[in-house]
Amino acid sequence: MGTIRITTCSFMLSLLLVGNAQAAWTLNLTPGVTEISRSVYNLHMTIFWICVAIGVVVFSIMFWSIFHHRKSRGAKAHNFHEHTLVEVIWTLIPLGILVAMAVPATATLIKMYDPSDAELDVQITGYQWKWRYQYLDQEIDFFSNLSTPREQISNEAQKQAHYLLEVDRHLVLPTDTKIRLLLTANDVIHSWWVPALAVKKDAIPGFINEAWTRIEEPGIYRGQCAELCGVDHGFMPVVVEAVPPAEFEQWLADARAQQDAAAAAAGRSWTLEELMTEGEQVYQRVCAACHQPNGTGMPPAFPALVNSPVVLGDVERHIDIVLNGVQGSAMQAFREQLSAAELAAVITYERNAWGNNTGEAVAPSRIVQLLQGDGQSEQEGGQ
């Protein structure tokens, strides 16, 4: 009996603790940080209270009728076929309610689907399982990957506050600026969703969807892919960082300088040690999710790289697979996702890590030659 009492008390205490922890939870929408998000919130609350009023009236009449016309009071059911006035009333009232709902809903939808007069265009492309952001007319192009450490995912380390909701590069946008978002996908259907902006739009291969936003408050706003896009669907977060316009201009300058530095890095000579150090970082960020941090893979979808005939075989074939992917498999093409130096480094790392030890180093200049050669071939083919 003593054990039962202790267990019961522990259970009740845990319920109280959980209740306190959930006190800050909310089950409602949030107003967000844009005009559209507030319009959506206000529309939601208007419809909600209309539905509450309808429920109160209908159930009040129903319960009153049941109580006052019960059999124990001797109530007799009336036998009638139709009542024209009643039918007109219960048709007109719902019609009026629907019109009252439709007017604000239509006004909100018209605003949501009006991306005209945008001051900045950003193309968003979904990949399994990352986002590509291209600032059109700004010469900025980068990928945004999940940055949650693998140790947290495998429960080997304590999970942080933004577990599975942090990325290596944020989508940086200026405040008080109308921004048009062009959404598409490279492989399967994705959905770009940021609740605070009231933007949720499907990214469909071969098709471009439009959305827009104007963020009023600086801050970091998180979202996720809202479409079931594959086995790692939950590892595809969205992080938007809104900054004042002057700070955004500085960020653009820094981003261009970073891209120029990455291009310049491909032109210098790299030692094997430098390539291995850089390659390990790239591998852990981009490749480890599929091929595992120790290179053992998850066969058959993701083959092991340890003692792999591809990794230990012809280096040109290895390079081709990393650059162009493997048709009909989960292996993506990384030619657009990584710089020439990063591509050379990760290939070098795979050929010399985990006991592979080929002793071969792939020069970034070799990757540049291949990429430029492919570009020239495409131009000649187009001519």
C-alpha positions in Angstrom: 0.0 0.0 0.0 2.9 2.3 0.8 4.4 1.8 -2.6 1.0 2.5 -4.2 0.6 5.8 -2.3 4.2 6.9 -3.2 3.5 6.0 -6.9 0.2 7.9 -6.8 1.8 11.0 -5.3 4.6 10.9 -7.8 2.1 10.7 -10.6 0.1 13.6 -9.3 3.2 15.7 -8.8 4.3 14.9 -12.4 0.9 16.1 -13.6 1.3 19.4 -11.7 4.7 19.9 -13.2 3.5 19.2 -16.7 0.6 21.5 -16.1 3.0 24.3 -15.1 5.2 23.6 -18.1 2.3 23.7 -20.5 0.9 27.0 -19.0 2.8 29.0 -21.7 1.4 26.8 -24.5 -1.2 28.3 -26.8 -3.6 26.4 -29.1 -4.5 29.5 -31.2 -2.9 31.1 -34.2 -0.4 33.9 -33.5 -0.8 37.5 -34.9 2.6 37.3 -36.6 4.8 40.2 -37.7 3.2 41.2 -41.1 0.0 42.9 -42.1 -1.1 39.7 -43.9 -0.5 37.6 -40.8 -2.6 39.9 -38.7 -5.4 39.9 -41.3 -5.3 36.1 -41.3 -5.4 36.1 -37.5 -8.3 38.6 -37.3 -10.2 36.6 -40.0 -9.7 33.4 -38.0 -11.0 35.0 -34.8 -14.0 36.5 -36.6 -15.0 33.1 -38.1 -14.3 31.4 -34.8 -16.6 33.7 -32.8 -19.3 33.4 -35.5 -19.1 29.6 -35.2 -19.2 29.9 -31.4 -22.4 32.1 -31.6 -24.0 29.6 -34.0 -23.2 26.7 -31.7 -24.6 28.5 -28.6 -27.8 29.5 -30.4 -28.4 26.1 -32.1 -27.6 24.0 -29.0 -29.5 26.3 -26.7 -32.6 25.9 -28.8 -32.1 22.2 -29.1 -31.6 21.6 -25.3 -34.6 23.9 -24.5 -36.8 22.0 -27.0 -35.7 18.7 -25.5 -36.3 19.8 -21.9 -39.7 21.5 -22.4 -41.2 19.0 -24.9 -40.2 15.8 -23.1 -42.6 12.9 -22.8 -42.8 13.1 -19.0 -44.6 16.5 -19.4 -47.1 15.0 -21.7 -45.8 16.7 -24.9 -47.4 15.5 -28.1 -45.5 15.6 -31.4 -47.1 17.7 -34.0 -47.7 16.1 -37.4 -47.0 18.6 -40.2 -45.4 18.3 -43.6 -43.8 21.7 -44.3 -43.8 25.4 -43.2 -42.8 27.8 -45.9 -42.0 30.7 -43.5 -39.7 28.5 -41.4 -37.9 27.2 -44.5 -37.4 30.7 -45.9 -36.0 31.8 -42.5 -33.6 28.9 -42.1 -32.3 29.4 -45.7 -31.8 33.2 -45.5 -30.1 33.2 -42.1 -27.3 30.8 -43.1 -27.0 32.7 -46.4 -26.5 35.9 -44.6 -23.9 34.3 -42.3 -21.9 32.9 -45.3 -21.9 36.3 -47.0 -20.7 37.9 -43.8 -17.9 35.3 -43.7 -17.1 35.6 -47.4 -16.5 39.4 -47.5 -13.5 39.6 -45.1 -12.2 36.2 -46.4 -12.2 37.4 -50.0 -10.5 40.7 -49.0 -7.7 38.9 -47.2 -7.2 36.5 -50.1 -7.0 39.3 -52.6 -4.2 40.9 -50.5 -2.4 37.6 -50.1 -2.3 37.0 -53.8 -1.0 40.4 -54.8 2.8 40.3 -55.2 2.9 43.4 -57.4 5.3 46.3 -56.8 7.8 44.1 -55.0 11.1 45.7 -54.1 13.1 42.5 -53.8 12.7 39.1 -55.5 14.0 35.9 -53.9 13.7 32.5 -55.6 13.3 29.6 -53.1 14.0 26.1 -54.4 13.4 23.0 -52.3 15.8 20.1 -52.4 15.8 16.9 -50.3 16.4 18.1 -47.6 17.6 21.7 -47.8 16.5 25.0 -49.3 18.3 27.1 -51.9 17.9 30.9 -51.8 18.7 33.0 -54.9 18.4 36.8 -54.5 17.5 37.7 -58.1 19.4 40.7 -59.5 21.6 40.7 -56.3 24.1 37.9 -57.4 23.6 36.1 -54.1 23.0 32.3 -54.2 23.4 29.8 -51.3 22.0 26.7 -49.7 20.5 26.5 -46.2 21.1 23.2 -44.4 20.0 21.8 -41.1 22.7 22.5 -38.5 21.5 20.5 -35.5 24.5 18.2 -34.5 24.1 14.6 -35.3 24.8 13.8 -31.6 21.5 15.5 -30.6 19.6 13.6 -33.3 21.0 10.3 -32.2 20.3 11.2 -28.5 24.0 11.2 -27.6 23.9 14.9 -26.5 21.3 17.2 -24.9 18.9 18.7 -27.3 19.0 22.5 -27.6 16.2 25.0 -27.6 16.0 25.1 -31.4 16.5 21.4 -32.0 15.8 20.5 -35.7 14.9 24.2 -36.3 18.4 25.7 -36.9 20.3 26.1 -40.1 23.8 27.0 -41.2 22.7 30.0 -43.2 19.6 32.1 -42.6 17.4 33.7 -45.2 18.2 37.3 -44.5 15.5 39.8 -45.5 15.0 43.6 -45.0 12.2 44.9 -42.8 9.6 47.3 -44.2 10.2 46.1 -47.7 7.8 44.2 -50.0 9.5 41.0 -50.9 8.3 38.6 -53.6 9.0 34.9 -53.1 9.2 32.6 -56.1 8.9 29.0 -55.0 9.8 25.8 -56.9 11.5 22.5 -56.3 14.3 20.4 -57.7 13.1 16.9 -56.9 9.8 16.3 -55.1 7.0 18.6 -53.8 8.0 20.6 -50.8 6.2 23.4 -48.9 7.8 26.5 -47.5 6.1 27.5 -44.3 6.8 30.3 -41.8 3.9 30.9 -39.4 4.9 34.3 -38.2 4.8 35.6 -41.8 1.6 33.8 -42.7 3.4 32.3 -45.7 2.8 28.7 -46.7 3.4 27.8 -50.3 4.0 24.6 -52.1 7.3 24.2 -54.0 6.5 22.0 -57.0 9.1 20.8 -59.6 8.7 22.5 -63.0 6.3 25.1 -61.6 6.7 28.4 -59.9 4.4 29.6 -57.1 4.3 33.2 -55.9 4.0 34.7 -52.4 5.0 37.9 -50.8 5.7 39.4 -47.4 6.6 42.6 -45.7 8.1 42.1 -42.3 7.6 44.9 -39.9 9.7 43.8 -36.9 13.4 42.7 -36.9 13.9 39.2 -35.5 14.4 35.5 -36.3 11.3 33.6 -37.5 11.3 29.8 -37.9 9.4 27.4 -40.0 9.6 24.0 -41.7 8.8 22.1 -44.8 5.1 21.4 -44.5 5.0 18.7 -47.1 5.9 15.0 -46.5 8.9 15.1 -48.9 10.8 11.9 -47.9 12.4 10.1 -45.0 14.2 13.2 -43.7 11.2 15.5 -44.1 11.6 16.6 -40.4 15.2 17.8 -41.0 14.3 20.6 -43.4 13.7 23.7 -41.3 13.3 27.3 -42.5 14.9 30.2 -40.7 14.2 33.8 -41.7 16.2 36.6 -40.2 14.7 40.1 -40.6 17.1 43.1 -40.3 16.8 46.8 -40.9 17.4 47.9 -44.6 20.8 49.4 -43.8 22.0 46.2 -42.1 20.6 44.2 -45.0 22.7 46.2 -47.5 25.8 45.5 -45.4 24.8 41.8 -45.4 24.6 41.8 -49.2 28.1 43.2 -49.4 29.4 40.7 -47.0 27.7 37.8 -48.8 29.1 38.9 -52.2 32.6 39.1 -50.6 32.1 35.6 -49.2 31.2 34.3 -52.6 34.2 36.0 -54.2 36.4 34.5 -51.6 35.0 31.0 -52.3 35.7 31.5 -56.0 39.2 32.7 -55.3 39.9 29.7 -53.0 39.5 27.4 -56.0 42.4 29.1 -57.8 45.1 28.6 -55.1 47.0 25.4 -54.3 45.7 23.3 -51.5 47.7 20.7 -49.4 46.3 17.3 -48.7 46.0 18.3 -45.0 44.0 21.5 -45.9 41.7 19.5 -48.1 41.1 16.9 -45.4 40.3 19.5 -42.8 37.9 21.4 -45.1 36.5 18.1 -46.5 35.6 16.8 -43.1 33.6 19.9 -42.3 31.7 19.7 -45.6 31.1 16.0 -45.2 29.6 16.4 -41.7 27.4 19.2 -42.9 26.2 17.8 -46.2 26.9 14.1 -46.5 26.8 12.6 -43.0 23.0 12.5 -42.8 22.9 9.8 -45.5 26.3 8.1 -45.5 26.7 8.5 -41.7 29.5 10.3 -39.9 31.7 7.2 -40.0 31.1 6.5 -43.6 29.2 3.2 -43.0 26.1 4.4 -44.9 22.6 3.0 -44.6 22.5 0.3 -47.4 20.9 -0.2 -49.8 19.6 3.4 -50.2 22.8 5.0 -49.0 25.9 2.8 -49.6 28.9 2.7 -47.4 31.9 4.8 -48.4 34.3 2.7 -46.3 36.1 0.3 -48.7 33.7 1.5 -51.5 34.8 0.5 -55.0 33.7 4.0 -56.2 35.8 5.8 -53.5 38.8 3.5 -53.9 38.4 3.2 -57.7 38.8 5.7 -60.6 38.8 9.2 -59.2 37.1 10.6 -62.3 34.1 8.4 -61.8 34.0 9.5 -58.1 34.1 13.1 -59.1 31.4 12.6 -61.7 29.0 11.0 -59.1 29.5 13.8 -56.6 29.1 16.5 -59.3 26.2 15.0 -61.2 24.5 12.5 -58.8 23.2 9.1 -59.8 20.0 9.0 -61.9 17.2 7.0 -60.2 18.8 7.0 -56.8 18.9 9.2 -53.7 22.3 10.5 -54.6 21.9 14.2 -55.5 24.0 16.3 -57.8 26.2 18.7 -55.7 27.7 20.8 -58.5 25.4 23.7 -57.7 25.3 23.1 -53.9 29.0 23.4 -53.1 31.9 25.5 -54.3 34.7 24.1 -56.3 37.0 24.1 -53.3 34.3 22.3 -51.2 33.7 19.7 -53.8 37.4 19.0 -54.2 37.8 18.8 -50.4 34.9 16.5 -49.7 36.0 14.1 -52.5 39.6 14.1 -51.1 38.2 13.5 -47.6 36.1 10.5 -48.7 39.1 8.9 -50.5 41.4 9.3 -47.5 39.1 8.9 -44.4 38.0 5.8 -42.4 41.1 3.8 -43.5 40.5 4.3 -47.3 43.9 6.1 -47.5 44.3 6.4 -51.2 46.7 9.2 -50.8 45.0 11.1 -53.6 44.2 14.8 -53.5 41.7 16.4 -55.9 42.7 19.9 -56.8 39.9 22.6 -56.8 41.3 23.8 -60.1 40.3 20.3 -61.6 36.7 20.8 -60.4 36.7 24.3 -62.0 37.8 22.9 -65.3 35.1 20.3 -65.3 32.4 22.8 -64.3 33.6 25.3 -67.0 33.8 22.5 -69.6 30.2 21.4 -68.9 29.1 24.9 -69.2 30.8 25.3 -72.6 29.3 22.0 -73.8 25.8 23.2 -72.8 26.3 26.5 -74.7 27.6 24.7 -77.8 24.6 22.3 -77.6 22.2 25.2 -77.4 23.8 26.8 -80.5 
